[in-house]
Amino acid sequence: MTIAHPESAMRAPIQGPGAHLAQARADLRLTHEDVAAKLHLASRQIMALEQDDYTSLPGATYVRGYLKSYALLLGLSPEPILEAHARLTATPATPDFSAIAPQKEITSRHHQVRFVTYFMAAIVIGLALAWWQGRDSRPPNPLLIAHDSQPAAPAPDAAPGTGAPVEPPAKAETPTTPAAAGTAASDSKPAATPGASAPVAASPPPAATPATVPQPDGPRVKLVLHADQDSWADIRDARQIKLLYETVPAGRTVTLEGVAPVSIFLGNAAGVRLDYNGQPVDVGRHKRGMMARFMLGEDEAAVAPAP
């Protein structure tokens, strides 16, 4: 009789949610590209979810959101998928005993300590030599050089037999007549008048502002979405404004207003009821599998008056 050991049971691999999602996608005959386009993700992210490879994906919160949206898109209940993901990511890590091992003590004989000591000593010696060489290399005072290089003035000649200096005869000054003064004044250029300003160049005209692109101005409509089950919803109006872009949980009612026509995509069409301007919408006739994609308000937008 064979007795199963507890250790072998503990080492059994834990099944992740990826294989279940891949099988459901294959049953619906959807490719990775089809799923990626509907969930607004990349194909490599869809393959990573099916392979339980979460290393190339964002944090755990985003991964749980991807798995929930993927399950709703395939018509699966998201709770088992999320539980399988929690079991897969909650495996205990193997303890690392290497951190407990004692580290080697670094002494003064260690080669790194010696290298740092020699390097710091070389820096100190280099700074001391630079200071010693530059101690007497200060530039001379330019005032002292100019004073010493100025030649001495020659002494005046002395009168013969007296030893007293002889003063040179003074030059006769030429009197300036009023006519000459007037001529000199007329030859000189007139100085600029203080306070006179230079001519200012005319500023260029302001550039014309580009015309604003008109936005579509159709009739405003009102939608009320009732979620009986969890469903992904992507609802946009004529201005491509996302009125709703998220997974709506069961039991929630969302009221939206926008400009017609309105584009609607539902990931779980069977679990959603929709009212348009107070009138119920037959979502079932737009279903394609689990999903539904259709437009509302095209006729109203076509007869709307031009702005």
C-alpha positions as CSV (number, residue, x, y, z in Angstrom):
1,M,0.0,0.0,0.0
2,T,1.4,3.4,-1.0
3,I,1.2,6.2,1.6
4,A,1.2,9.8,0.2
5,H,3.6,12.1,1.9
6,P,2.4,15.5,3.0
7,E,5.4,17.2,1.5
8,S,4.6,15.9,-2.0
9,A,1.0,17.2,-1.6
10,M,2.3,20.6,-0.6
11,R,4.6,20.7,-3.7
12,A,1.7,20.2,-6.2
13,P,1.5,23.1,-8.6
14,I,-1.3,25.6,-8.1
15,Q,-3.6,26.1,-11.1
16,G,-4.0,29.7,-12.2
17,P,-6.9,31.4,-14.0
18,G,-5.1,31.7,-17.3
19,A,-5.9,28.2,-18.6
20,H,-9.6,28.7,-17.9
21,L,-9.7,32.0,-19.7
22,A,-7.8,30.6,-22.7
23,Q,-10.2,27.7,-23.0
24,A,-13.3,30.0,-22.8
25,R,-11.8,32.3,-25.5
26,A,-11.1,29.3,-27.8
27,D,-14.7,28.1,-27.3
28,L,-16.0,31.5,-28.5
29,R,-13.6,31.4,-31.5
30,L,-11.9,34.7,-30.5
31,T,-8.3,35.5,-31.2
32,H,-6.0,37.4,-28.9
33,E,-6.3,40.4,-31.2
34,D,-10.1,40.3,-30.9
35,V,-10.0,40.3,-27.1
36,A,-7.3,43.0,-27.0
37,A,-9.3,45.3,-29.2
38,K,-12.5,44.9,-27.1
39,L,-10.7,45.3,-23.7
40,H,-8.4,48.1,-25.1
41,L,-5.3,46.2,-24.2
42,A,-2.3,44.9,-26.1
43,S,-2.2,41.3,-27.5
44,R,0.9,40.5,-25.4
45,Q,-1.0,41.5,-22.3
46,I,-3.9,39.1,-23.2
47,M,-1.3,36.3,-23.7
48,A,0.4,37.1,-20.4
49,L,-3.0,36.8,-18.6
50,E,-3.6,33.4,-20.2
51,Q,-0.1,32.2,-19.2
52,D,-0.4,33.5,-15.6
53,D,2.7,35.7,-16.3
54,Y,2.1,38.8,-14.3
55,T,5.7,40.1,-14.4
56,S,5.2,42.1,-17.6
57,L,1.9,43.6,-16.4
58,P,1.3,46.6,-14.0
59,G,0.5,46.2,-10.3
60,A,-1.8,43.6,-8.7
61,T,-4.8,46.1,-8.7
62,Y,-4.6,46.4,-12.5
63,V,-4.1,42.7,-13.0
64,R,-7.3,42.0,-11.0
65,G,-9.2,44.5,-13.1
66,Y,-7.9,42.9,-16.4
67,L,-9.0,39.5,-15.2
68,K,-12.4,40.7,-14.1
69,S,-13.0,42.4,-17.5
70,Y,-11.7,39.4,-19.4
71,A,-14.0,37.1,-17.5
72,L,-17.1,39.3,-18.1
73,L,-16.2,39.6,-21.8
74,L,-16.2,35.8,-22.1
75,G,-19.4,35.4,-20.1
76,L,-17.7,33.9,-17.1
77,S,-18.2,34.7,-13.4
78,P,-15.3,36.8,-12.3
79,E,-15.3,35.5,-8.7
80,P,-13.6,32.1,-9.4
81,I,-11.1,33.7,-11.7
82,L,-10.1,36.2,-9.0
83,E,-9.9,33.5,-6.4
84,A,-7.6,31.4,-8.6
85,H,-5.4,34.5,-9.1
86,A,-5.3,35.1,-5.3
87,R,-4.3,31.5,-4.6
88,L,-1.6,31.7,-7.3
89,T,0.0,34.9,-6.0
90,A,-0.3,34.0,-2.3
91,T,2.2,31.2,-2.4
92,P,4.7,31.5,0.5
93,A,8.2,32.6,-0.5
94,T,11.1,30.4,0.3
95,P,13.0,31.9,3.3
96,D,16.4,33.4,2.4
97,F,18.9,32.4,5.1
98,S,21.8,34.2,3.4
99,A,20.9,37.4,5.1
100,I,21.4,35.8,8.5
101,A,25.0,34.7,7.7
102,P,27.6,36.8,9.5
103,Q,29.4,39.3,7.3
104,K,33.2,39.5,7.1
105,E,34.8,42.1,9.2
106,I,36.7,44.8,7.3
107,T,40.1,45.6,8.8
108,S,42.9,48.0,8.0
109,R,44.6,45.3,6.0
110,H,41.7,45.1,3.5
111,H,42.8,46.2,0.0
112,Q,39.8,48.6,-0.3
113,V,40.8,50.4,2.9
114,R,44.4,50.6,1.8
115,F,43.4,52.0,-1.6
116,V,41.2,54.7,-0.1
117,T,43.9,55.6,2.4
118,Y,46.6,56.0,-0.3
119,F,44.3,58.0,-2.5
120,M,43.4,60.5,0.3
121,A,47.1,60.8,1.2
122,A,48.0,61.6,-2.5
123,I,45.3,64.3,-2.6
124,V,46.7,66.0,0.6
125,I,50.3,65.9,-0.7
126,G,49.2,67.3,-4.1
127,L,47.3,70.2,-2.4
128,A,50.3,71.0,-0.2
129,L,52.7,71.1,-3.2
130,A,50.4,73.4,-5.1
131,W,50.1,75.8,-2.2
132,W,53.9,75.8,-1.7
133,Q,54.6,76.6,-5.4
134,G,52.0,79.3,-5.6
135,R,53.1,81.0,-2.3
136,D,55.8,83.3,-3.9
137,S,54.2,83.6,-7.4
138,R,51.9,86.6,-6.5
139,P,51.9,89.2,-9.3
140,P,53.8,92.5,-8.6
141,N,52.0,95.7,-7.7
142,P,51.5,97.6,-11.0
143,L,51.6,101.0,-9.1
144,L,55.1,100.3,-7.8
145,I,56.3,99.2,-11.3
146,A,54.9,102.4,-12.9
147,H,56.5,104.6,-10.2
148,D,59.9,103.0,-10.5
149,S,59.9,103.0,-14.4
150,Q,59.1,106.7,-14.7
151,P,62.3,108.7,-15.8
152,A,63.5,111.6,-13.7
153,A,62.9,115.1,-15.1
154,P,66.1,116.8,-16.3
155,A,67.3,119.7,-14.2
156,P,67.1,123.2,-15.8
157,D,70.3,124.8,-17.1
158,A,72.0,127.2,-14.7
159,A,73.2,130.6,-15.7
160,P,76.9,130.9,-16.2
161,G,78.7,131.9,-13.2
162,T,75.7,132.0,-10.9
163,G,74.5,128.4,-10.4
164,A,70.8,129.6,-10.4
165,P,68.5,128.0,-12.9
166,V,67.5,130.0,-15.9
167,E,63.7,130.2,-16.6
168,P,62.7,129.7,-20.3
169,P,61.0,132.8,-21.9
170,A,57.2,132.7,-21.8
171,K,55.4,132.3,-25.1
172,A,53.4,135.3,-26.2
173,E,49.7,134.5,-26.2
174,T,47.7,135.4,-29.3
175,P,44.6,137.3,-28.5
176,T,41.4,135.9,-29.7
177,T,39.1,138.3,-31.6
178,P,35.3,138.0,-31.5
179,A,35.3,137.2,-35.3
180,A,37.7,134.3,-34.8
181,A,35.6,133.0,-31.9
182,G,32.5,133.2,-34.1
183,T,34.2,131.3,-36.8
184,A,35.3,128.6,-34.4
185,A,31.8,128.3,-33.1
186,S,30.4,128.0,-36.6
187,D,32.8,125.2,-37.5
188,S,31.9,123.0,-34.5
189,K,29.1,120.5,-34.8
190,P,25.9,121.2,-32.8
191,A,25.5,118.9,-29.8
192,A,22.5,116.7,-29.4
193,T,19.6,118.4,-27.6
194,P,19.1,116.8,-24.1
195,G,15.8,115.0,-23.8
196,A,15.2,114.5,-27.5
197,S,14.0,111.0,-28.3
198,A,14.9,109.0,-31.5
199,P,12.1,108.2,-33.9
200,V,10.3,105.0,-32.9
201,A,9.6,102.4,-35.5
202,A,6.0,101.4,-36.1
203,S,5.1,98.1,-34.5
204,P,3.9,95.3,-36.8
205,P,0.1,94.6,-36.8
206,P,-0.9,91.7,-34.6
207,A,-1.0,88.2,-36.2
208,A,-4.4,86.9,-37.0
209,T,-5.7,84.2,-34.6
210,P,-6.6,80.9,-36.2
211,A,-10.3,80.2,-36.5
212,T,-11.8,77.8,-33.9
213,V,-12.8,74.4,-35.3
214,P,-16.6,74.1,-34.7
215,Q,-17.6,71.2,-32.5
216,P,-20.6,69.0,-33.4
217,D,-23.8,70.5,-31.9
218,G,-26.5,67.9,-32.2
219,P,-29.5,67.4,-29.9
220,R,-28.7,66.5,-26.3
221,V,-30.1,63.2,-25.2
222,K,-30.4,61.4,-21.8
223,L,-29.5,57.7,-21.2
224,V,-30.1,55.6,-18.0
225,L,-28.2,52.4,-17.7
226,H,-29.4,49.7,-15.2
227,A,-26.9,46.9,-14.5
228,D,-28.5,43.7,-13.4
229,Q,-25.1,42.0,-13.7
230,D,-21.5,43.2,-13.9
231,S,-20.8,44.5,-17.4
232,W,-18.2,46.5,-19.2
233,A,-19.6,49.7,-20.7
234,D,-18.1,52.1,-23.3
235,I,-20.5,54.9,-24.1
236,R,-19.4,58.0,-26.2
237,D,-21.3,60.9,-27.7
238,A,-20.9,62.7,-31.0
239,R,-18.0,64.7,-29.7
240,Q,-16.1,61.4,-28.8
241,I,-16.4,62.3,-25.1
242,K,-16.4,59.2,-22.9
243,L,-19.7,59.4,-21.0
244,L,-19.0,56.0,-19.4
245,Y,-15.9,53.9,-19.6
246,E,-15.7,51.3,-16.9
247,T,-17.1,48.0,-15.5
248,V,-20.5,48.8,-14.0
249,P,-21.2,46.5,-11.0
250,A,-24.5,44.7,-10.6
251,G,-27.3,46.8,-9.0
252,R,-25.9,50.1,-10.1
253,T,-27.9,52.7,-12.1
254,V,-26.0,55.3,-14.2
255,T,-27.6,58.5,-15.7
256,L,-25.7,60.0,-18.7
257,E,-26.3,63.1,-20.9
258,G,-24.5,63.9,-24.2
259,V,-24.9,65.0,-27.8
260,A,-26.5,62.6,-30.3
261,P,-25.7,60.3,-31.9
262,V,-24.3,58.1,-29.1
263,S,-22.1,55.1,-29.6
264,I,-22.7,52.2,-27.1
265,F,-20.6,49.0,-26.4
266,L,-21.7,46.6,-23.7
267,G,-19.6,43.6,-22.7
268,N,-22.4,41.7,-21.0
269,A,-25.5,42.8,-22.9
270,A,-27.8,40.3,-21.2
271,G,-27.2,41.8,-17.8
272,V,-27.9,45.5,-18.8
273,R,-31.1,47.5,-19.3
274,L,-31.0,50.8,-21.1
275,D,-33.5,53.8,-21.4
276,Y,-33.1,56.4,-24.1
277,N,-34.9,59.7,-23.5
278,G,-37.3,57.9,-21.1
279,Q,-38.0,55.1,-23.6
280,P,-36.6,51.5,-23.0
281,V,-34.2,50.2,-25.6
282,D,-34.2,46.7,-26.9
283,V,-30.6,45.7,-26.3
284,G,-31.2,42.1,-27.2
285,R,-31.6,42.8,-30.9
286,H,-28.1,44.2,-31.0
287,K,-26.4,41.3,-29.2
288,R,-23.6,39.5,-30.9
289,G,-22.7,36.6,-28.5
290,M,-22.2,38.2,-25.1
291,M,-21.6,41.7,-26.4
292,A,-23.6,44.4,-28.1
293,R,-22.5,47.4,-30.1
294,F,-24.9,49.9,-31.6
295,M,-25.7,53.6,-32.1
296,L,-28.6,55.7,-30.8
297,G,-29.9,59.1,-31.9
298,E,-28.7,59.0,-35.6
299,D,-32.1,60.1,-36.9
300,E,-32.4,63.0,-34.4
301,A,-28.9,64.2,-35.3
302,A,-29.7,64.1,-39.0
303,V,-32.7,66.4,-38.7
304,A,-31.1,68.7,-36.2
305,P,-30.8,72.4,-37.4
306,A,-27.3,73.5,-38.4
307,P,-25.6,75.9,-35.9
